[in-house]
């Protein structure tokens, strides 16, 4: 089977990206995420469907279920 780049359906966001983009409501409770693709940003852990715990501050924050979040891979 020949490789045809014009019909290749896989189109990654960036080559060499260390983060995967997700929607908050897709995450399982306990998963660690950031709100941007920056290693220096605060990390959060999903606690339930509407809240996340800030790991740097230890505070619960309300999160919109459609919020875009990033998981380090």
C-alpha positions as CSV (number, residue, x, y, z in Angstrom):
1,X,0.0,0.0,0.0
2,X,1.5,3.3,-1.1
3,X,1.7,6.2,1.3
4,X,-0.4,9.1,0.1
5,X,0.1,12.2,2.3
6,X,-2.9,14.0,0.8
7,X,-5.2,11.3,2.0
8,X,-3.5,10.9,5.4
9,X,-6.2,11.5,8.1
10,X,-3.7,11.9,11.0
11,X,-2.9,15.6,11.5
12,X,-1.1,16.2,14.9
13,X,-1.2,19.6,16.6
14,X,2.5,20.0,16.6
15,X,5.4,17.7,16.0
16,X,7.3,17.0,19.2
17,X,4.6,18.3,21.5
18,X,4.9,17.1,25.0
19,X,1.2,17.8,25.8
20,X,-2.1,16.3,24.7
21,X,-5.2,18.5,24.5
22,X,-8.3,17.3,26.2
23,X,-11.6,18.6,27.5
24,X,-12.0,18.7,31.3
25,X,-15.1,16.4,31.2
26,X,-13.2,13.7,29.3
27,X,-10.7,13.3,32.2
28,X,-11.1,10.7,34.9
29,X,-11.0,11.8,38.5
30,X,-7.4,11.8,39.8
31,X,-5.8,12.8,36.4
32,X,-3.2,15.5,36.5
33,X,-3.5,18.4,34.0
34,X,-2.5,22.0,33.3
35,X,-4.6,24.8,31.8
36,X,-1.9,25.7,29.2
37,X,1.0,24.0,27.5
38,X,3.6,25.5,29.8
39,X,5.7,23.4,32.1
40,X,5.9,26.2,34.6
41,X,2.1,26.4,35.1
42,X,0.3,25.1,38.2
43,X,-0.8,21.5,37.9
44,X,-4.3,20.4,38.9
45,X,-5.9,17.1,39.8
46,X,-9.4,16.4,38.8
47,X,-11.5,15.8,41.9
48,X,-15.0,15.5,40.4
49,X,-17.0,16.7,37.4
50,X,-16.9,20.3,38.4
51,X,-13.8,20.8,40.6
52,X,-10.0,20.4,40.4
53,X,-7.4,20.6,43.2
54,X,-4.5,23.0,42.6
55,X,-1.4,20.9,43.5
56,X,0.7,24.0,44.2
57,X,-1.8,25.7,46.4
58,X,-3.9,22.9,47.8
59,X,-7.1,24.8,46.9
60,X,-10.2,23.5,45.1
61,X,-11.2,25.4,42.0
62,X,-14.4,25.3,40.0
63,X,-13.8,24.3,36.4
64,X,-16.1,24.5,33.4
65,X,-16.8,21.1,32.0
66,X,-15.9,22.3,28.5
67,X,-12.6,23.8,29.6
68,X,-9.6,22.8,27.3
69,X,-6.8,21.3,29.4
70,X,-3.5,19.7,28.7
71,X,-2.0,16.5,29.9
72,X,1.8,16.0,29.8
73,X,2.8,12.8,27.9
